[in-house]
Amino acid sequence: MSIHHDTDLLRHIALQLHHHATQPSELGAPTLLIVHVDPDHPTSQHRIERQTLTDPDPVVSLIGVRAEPTWRIAGVITTASAQADAADRAPSPCTLLHLQHRHGDSMTIIGRPDAAPITLEPDSRPRDGRIPDACRRIFGLSTSPAPTDMTAFVLDAWLTLILRAALLQPGLGWAEIEQLNFAHRLIGRGPSAATSTPALLAERTREAAAALDWGRYRLACTALGGCPVSDLTPEAIDWMDTGMFARWSTASLPDTGELLDLLEPVVEPHAFDRLWATISLSHPDPLPDPTLRHLRA
């Protein structure tokens, strides 16, 4: 089957399915769409199969799904929220149809009740989003590359460990917080006998993050039986590629600002100030105005 025919088939199926799509309030559960074509007669008539996905999050249901030889196209139709260009307008319900051809092209149509649909025409480049990632992995296609810098992830993973410990032992001090930072072990140095300053710990954290990459971290999680910051099994990690795994792992953690807000009331105040200083000195993105914090570090 030619690339031109593949693109025409993808567009035809997408427009056909979107034409029969119901309103967001009537759509029901997310649905996996499979377009079957006889591999020995690829230009013959196709057949569309619909499978209701059991989890409200369609991506959770798609993890581990692998295309059969007759699958020419696979995709999802589900409800979603569309954010208007104006930031002060609330998101509105919509339908999301995303289809992935086994040869690489994908097409997306976003249906809006009170406006014309948004159509992203067939394109071979990986699209952003959890559903496009999952649909590409159904066919074993690569997703967008993982970020090159793991610093933000390392910091959020550290903050998550601190939060878990602080909820069990409120009033956690700086020495206990520093011990939970795995930067020392990653760069082959043990914590110093005296507690580190925020500047020193930030330097070691940046050094440790620079020594990591998502590919090696993914392999390590598979070997160790799962990802420590999410509920991914080794089988799920193996089904994902490195890019999808990196985005999934990062999204499994609250963002830095939310974690700091949760930590402030449950750790010792002076320790929190030193923690905030360490994060602000090592995070690749600026934190909120430091004048809002009374640093004593």
C-alpha positions, 0 to 999 in steps of 0.5 A: 500500500502506498504512502499516498493511499495510507494518508487517504485512508487515514483521512477518510476514516477520521472524517467518517468517525468524526461525522458520526461522533455524538456530543461530549455529554453523550459519548460515553466511555473512551473507546479504542478504534481499530481499523482492520485490513487484510495484510494480503489484500491491503487495498480491500475493504476495511473493517472498524472495530470498537472496544470500550476501554474500562478505565476512565483514563484511556491511556491506562487501558492502552498500556501494553496493547500491541497491534495485530497484523491486521491492524492498519490504524488504531486510535481513541475517541473520548471526551476532553476539555478544550481551553479557549485562547482567553485565559479567563474563559473556562475549559469547554467539553469536547470530543477528541478523536486521534488515529494512528496509522501503523506506518507513522502518520496520525490525525486528530480531530477535536469536536466542539459543540458550539464551534467548528472542529479543529482538525490536525491533518495527517502528519508523520511527526509524533504529536504531543500528548499521552494519547498520541504517545500510547497510540504510537506504542501500540504499533511499536513506533517511537514517540518524541524524545525524552528531555535531556535534563533530568534535574527537575525530575530528580528534585521532584522525586526528592521532594516526594520522598521527603513528603512521604517521610514528613507525613509519618514524622512531622517536624522533619529536620534538615539532617533527615531531609539531606539523608533522603537526597540520593545525589550523594550516592549517585555521584559516589560520595557519602553525605558529609559528617556535618550537614551540607549547606544548601549551596553544596547540596544544590551543587551535588544534586545538579551533578547527580542529575547531569550523570543520569539519562532517561534511557539508563533510568528506564532500564534500571526501573525495569531491572528493579521491578518497577518505577519508584515514583509511579505504579508502572510495572516492568512490563508497562515500562518495557512497552513504553519507549524512553520518551513516553516513560520520561513524560509518564514518570514526570507527570506522576509527581506533583510539580515543584511548587505544589510539593513545597506548599505541601511540605512547608507545614510538616517540616521544621521551619528552619529545615524548610528554609534550607530546603527551599534554598537548595531547590531554588539554587538547583532547579532549572526553572525559576521558583516563585519570588524568593522575597515571599520566603523568609530564608534563614539558610 
